[in-house]
Amino acid sequence: MSANPRRWWALIVLAAAQFMVIMDTSIIGVALPDMQRDLGFSQGGLQWVFNAYVVAFGGLLLLGGRLSDLFGARKIFTAGWAILIIGSVVAAAASSAWVEILGRAVQGVGGALIAPAAMTLLMMLFSHDPRELGKAMSLYGAAAPAGGTAGVFLGGVITEYLSWPWVFIVYIPIGVATLLAVPALLPATPGRRGSVDVLGGISATAGVALVVYAIVDMNWAVALGGAALLALFFVIQRTVKAPLMPLSIWRTPGLATANLAMTLLGAAWIPMWYFLNLYLQQVLGYGAFPGGAALLPMTVAIMIFMIGITARLLGRFGAKPLIVLGLLVLAAGVAGLSFARPDGTFVADVLPASLIAAVGMSLAYIPAMMSAMSGARPEDAGLASGIVNTTYNVGSALGLAVMTAIATSQGAGELGDLAKLTEGFQAAFIGAAVVAVAGALLSLVLMRRPAAVQEQPDPARI
């Protein structure tokens, strides 16, 4: 197979897509208090600015991968960017909470099409040379933590010196430039015949959304409806000819336990990140820019560990020890944040604990992902990757919903009362730490075949 002469230019477009998709989960963090004030979000409902994106993104990733196979990766990549631009316009122009949530969900749909299509295109462009493929994967993977880091910083700058709608407006010119570059740089990819399990994708996404809503609203009827839709998803996967997730994939060694670890990792990490944003601004009184800058040490630490350290440790010690250790270190860091005070300071109450949590996240994330994929057959690697990304996002959404309910019940809805706010946030941090400890213990007991991986992994959401 001859090499595409424009493959490295194409890689820039694909890495930029990865950068933007991941940045979309972090750029809104420091803008949340301003959005809450302008759009009338309740303290509990504010989480939907984040969860609307991750539920749509995580719930539709497998469908996005299937569409990419059937219709061609370049077409789906292009469609994903067009949808992401539309969602960004809606989110930026929103004048009410519901419109904002709708815009974020549309952005998530776009991201769910972009991510698997970009990976397919990368494999096509560089599969002629394993060494080039490894280098390309490293650069592509580095775009994820870079996007998370840039999102924290840019979100603070934009919100402080412009206004929160600009955290969405920034996607529009970048998206348009990407669409203009696609025909010249990305190869046309033929599709293939087959059916699309649209009902499976819809039932999974709607089921997760209803369960998250039920947790927030304490509504058992809605929870039962969500559970019924998730049960329907598994029935569909067993009966249709071309399921999004063939249930036989779960016989892959290590897949189930690694996905359990990823679910609990997301359920611990994302609530910590979310409530730390609120603590910095609503309790310590930081503005958007100082609040974003306060999170930079943590996000830079993640980037350094994921790219430069964790992969080497993984090759030497295998996945299981790092997953268990990482979740325990994460639990220690998050538990440290539970001692944050109403009159606290960044140096004493935030910086040490957040850095410890960042190290734990960095130690656990890549090993869990690679453990989930290491036992899969080559033809199932893409499906295994999609599943593990999906479980991380679903865990993030469910964990945030549960911790928000806990925080609200302990006083986090009392805006302006710093003592009650802090008590609520402390309760959420304790809950997240418990989840991380549970993940470590379950991984220690259930994981049977730790995987040693020598290649540079592909970091995804942080």
Protein Blocks (a to p, Z undefined) as FASTA:
>chain_A
ZZdfklmmmmmmmmmmmmmmmmmmmmmmmmmmmmmmmnopafklmmmmmmmmmmmmmmmm
mmmmmmmmmnopklmmmmmmmmmmmmmmmmmmpcbfklmmmmmmmmmmmmmmmmmmmmmm
mmmmmmmpmklmmmmmmmmmmmmmmmmmmmmmmmmmmmmmmcfklmmmmmmmmmmmmmmm
mmmmpccddddeddddfklmmmmmmmmmmmmmmmmnopaklmmmmmmmmmmmmmmmmmmm
bdfbdfklmmpghklmmmmmmmmmmmmmmmmmmmmmmmmmmmnopafklmmmmmmmmmmm
mmmmmmmmmmmmmmmnommlmmmmmmmmmmmmmmmmmmpcfklcfklmmmmmmmmmmmmm
mmmmmmmmmmmmmmpcfklmmmmmmmmmmmmmmmmmmmmmmmmmmmmmnopmmghiamlm
mmmmmmmmmmmmmmmmmmmmmmmmmpmbdcddfbdcddddZZ
